[in-house]
Amino acid sequence: MIKNTQGMIYGINGPVIRVRGNNRLKMLEMVLVGDEKLIGEVIRVDRDEAIVQVYESTAGLKPGEPVISTGKPLSVMLGPGIIGNIFDGIQRPLVKIREKSGEFIRRGMSVTQLELDRKWPVKMLVKAGDRVEPGTKIAEVQETEVVKHFVLVPPDIRGEVIDVAKDGEYTLCQPILKIQCGPSEKEVTMVQEWPVRKPRPYRSRLELNKPLVTGQRVIDTLFPIAKGGAAAIPGGFGTGKTMTQHQLAKWSNADIIVYVGCGERGNEITEVLEDFPKLIDPRNNQSLMKRTVLIANTSNMPVAAREASIYTGITLAEFYRDMGYDVAVMADSTSRWAEALREISGRLEEMPAEEGFPAYLPSRLSEFYERAGMVENLNDTKGSISIIGAVSPQGGDFSEPVTQNTKRFIRCFWALDKQLAYTRHYPAINWASSYSEYFEDCQDWYREKTDGTFSTKRAELLRILQEESKLLEIVKLIGSDILPDEQKLVLEIAKVIRLGFLQQNAYHENDTYVPVMKQLKMMETILELYAGAKRLVQRSIPVSVIRKTGILDEVIRMKYTLDNEHLSGFDRLVDKIHETLDQIGRDYQVRERKGLE
């Protein structure tokens, strides 16, 4: 409800305006600016002046136009109708805006965030006389074919239910419950508002001990992220950040996906908006949009809305976490969000820190990433938010402030490498500069889901890759011919690991998603090949002899040729490896005897 308190515009500097004549404006309060009632937010308050950042273009505004207080902070509307929708950075539905204003968003567009007149089928879960607390599930609504929406008691209400609506169809604003809260009565509807900068409450944080399974081998095996964890994907232009996030959105075992396109190029956001509805969810063969929320904020949209879009996305994610869902938030990219902070900070004439970013950049990044986590909700359910933030350092320089400060607040770092991307090695995650601190926390899960050897085989794979990295430095100087056969074998096996295990084809039926058990079988097969070949090399049999048999190439092709579900093919492949290597050994013995004769 808009309050009748006004100030007037005194000065304009891009999206930042100075307001005088109203000393009752509060910090972070939402205001309507100018005759067109543009949406803005108070970001500084002095005794006789307030600074407002405007979430729309300020072209045409002039001093003297009114600024109206709304009396509430920048908030999102929470209720059925969020899933499958496409919003801008301040939760305005873009489809509805297009119907009203055409291809381009008119300034001052006033549209409701959710469809208030749409009726939803409601099934009540409580009855008169029940005691309800904050977060109690009072009703359920089938929001999409795959997502069941639970109506929750708002965090500030508790008491005894005195009246319950019958099961049936209701609009978002119709009361479905009446609660006796002390001396007063309160009606509860299906919709509630929540300030985007305020984290939603929960009972307690839980240990992160289960991985977010993605089906991407380089992630699940080498650098896993836990459910409720935070990860960053830094990489220069063309290294596959968006493509990697698409794969994670499609295949990760999260219940809800919130994709925030923050400041990316318009054609890239368009591609996301076109591709996501076409993606088929492998869980249920429905469109992936049936469990996805898209927030689109392109690089040519007002810079202040880009700054708000991150908070809008994480608040929507917290709402579904409170229902007991596992939510994955894809933020693409936090660098553009940080650039928005830098631009607004510059217009406020604040003292710049490194590379012109504001001194509070680290605290803003921590505010965002710390909202990830696995929690026990107020209603005794468990839910999680996993944050995967893309970082776009200029020139691929990981020493710049956004990447370095992001590393302080995450425990999983997937460094994308342009050289890998240029050689068509996807995901282009560099195994030498990436890391994950979640694997140790999730070891019990891996032991339970596999045969208990996953950890040791992963360590052996990493050891071979590290040894290859050292040997390649020598090869650059003197070539590979001078290396002893033991080291040549390491290079050959590392190549098998890189091409047959780490490289993955998103367009191949067997390779786009790989279950954890198949990943273990692939590791076992590669290490079985290495152990057998190593025994031959120790008998002075050249690596070139092993290479000529074609067994190395056959192991590389196993990701395509062997089925994801029926893993008996790996036993046959291991038998073939043994037969091939044994035959080499027998042939060598025959030649050895002939030489002695």
SULMO-V480284 format. One record per helix or strand. SS is the DSSP state (~ for helix, > for strand). FROM is the first residue (numbers start at 1). LEN is the number of residues. If there is no record, write none. Layout:
# SULMO-V480284
((SS;FROM;LEN) (SS;FROM;LEN))
This chain:
# SULMO-V480284
((>;6;8) (>;16;5) (>;29;5) (>;38;8) (>;50;5) (>;66;8) (>;75;4) (>;86;2) (>;93;1) (~;94;8) (>;120;5) (>;131;2) (>;137;6) (>;148;5) (>;159;6) (>;168;3) (>;177;5) (>;184;5) (>;192;4) (>;204;2) (>;211;1) (~;217;6) (>;226;1) (>;230;5) (~;241;11) (>;256;9) (~;266;13) (>;280;1) (>;287;1) (~;288;4) (>;292;7) (~;303;19) (>;326;7) (~;334;14) (>;352;1) (~;354;3) (>;358;1) (~;361;9) (>;373;4) (>;382;10) (~;394;3) (~;401;6) (>;412;2) (>;416;1) (~;418;5) (>;429;1) (>;435;2) (~;443;7) (~;454;25) (~;485;18) (~;516;23) (~;543;6) (~;551;6) (~;558;4) (~;568;29))
